[in-house]
Structures are given as C-alpha cells and as structure tokens.
Amino acid sequence: MFRRQDPRFREEANALLCQVRTDRHGEVIRVRLSKTSEMSLQGSNYFVRKSLVGPKTLDNATLEVTMTRSHKVTNATVDGGRLLAARDWE
C-alpha cells in the first residue's frame, strides 16, 4: 500500500523535518528526526520520542512519532505544543 507523507512533515535523504509551536509562549521549534540513529523498531513500525526545549523561551514539549518502515508517519502527538503544517513553516 502506498501512503503519502503526513503534511506536517518533510522528508530529507536521512531525516524527517517538522516544526512544533509551544503552548506556553508560542515559540516555534524546528525538529530534525534522523532516520538512522533516533528511531526504534517497535513491531513492524518505527517509533521516536523526542524532548524539545525552545532556545529562546526554554518552553518544553515532547514529540512522539510512529511511522512505517518506509518512514511514512502514521501517528504524531505533541505534549506541550502542536505540530505545524509544512506549508505554514517560518
């Protein structure tokens, strides 16, 4: 089955990119998820949990992403913020 990438993520050769806006101060944090070193295999999918800290306001958020073996995002949640659609990135 072919699946399109989640519109909140962009693919690079060895990474997935996304941006998170924090709930507390609205700071935008740019996130890079390495396809080679940050993803753990869980059953037939990959999973990554990443703690984020805003460089300006020190806001905290936690990003959790589940994806297929072909790195297509199937589920993404943020505690302490929200994912921005790639078309809205700064």
NORVEN-V354232 format. One record per residue. N is the residue number from 1. OMEGA is omega in whole degrees, -180 to 180 (999 if undefined). Layout:
N;OMEGA, N;OMEGA
This chain:
1;178, 2;-178, 3;176, 4;178, 5;175, 6;-176, 7;177, 8;-178, 9;171, 10;180, 11;167, 12;-179, 13;-176, 14;-177, 15;169, 16;180, 17;174, 18;176, 19;-179, 20;173, 21;-177, 22;179, 23;-172, 24;-177, 25;180, 26;178, 27;178, 28;179, 29;176, 30;-174, 31;175, 32;178, 33;-179, 34;178, 35;-175, 36;-174, 37;-174, 38;-173, 39;178, 40;178, 41;176, 42;-175, 43;180, 44;-178, 45;172, 46;179, 47;174, 48;173, 49;-176, 50;175, 51;-177, 52;176, 53;178, 54;-177, 55;-178, 56;-173, 57;-176, 58;173, 59;179, 60;173, 61;177, 62;180, 63;175, 64;-177, 65;172, 66;-178, 67;178, 68;177, 69;176, 70;175, 71;173, 72;-175, 73;177, 74;178, 75;177, 76;178, 77;177, 78;172, 79;-179, 80;179, 81;177, 82;177, 83;177, 84;174, 85;-177, 86;-179, 87;-179, 88;-176, 89;178, 90;999
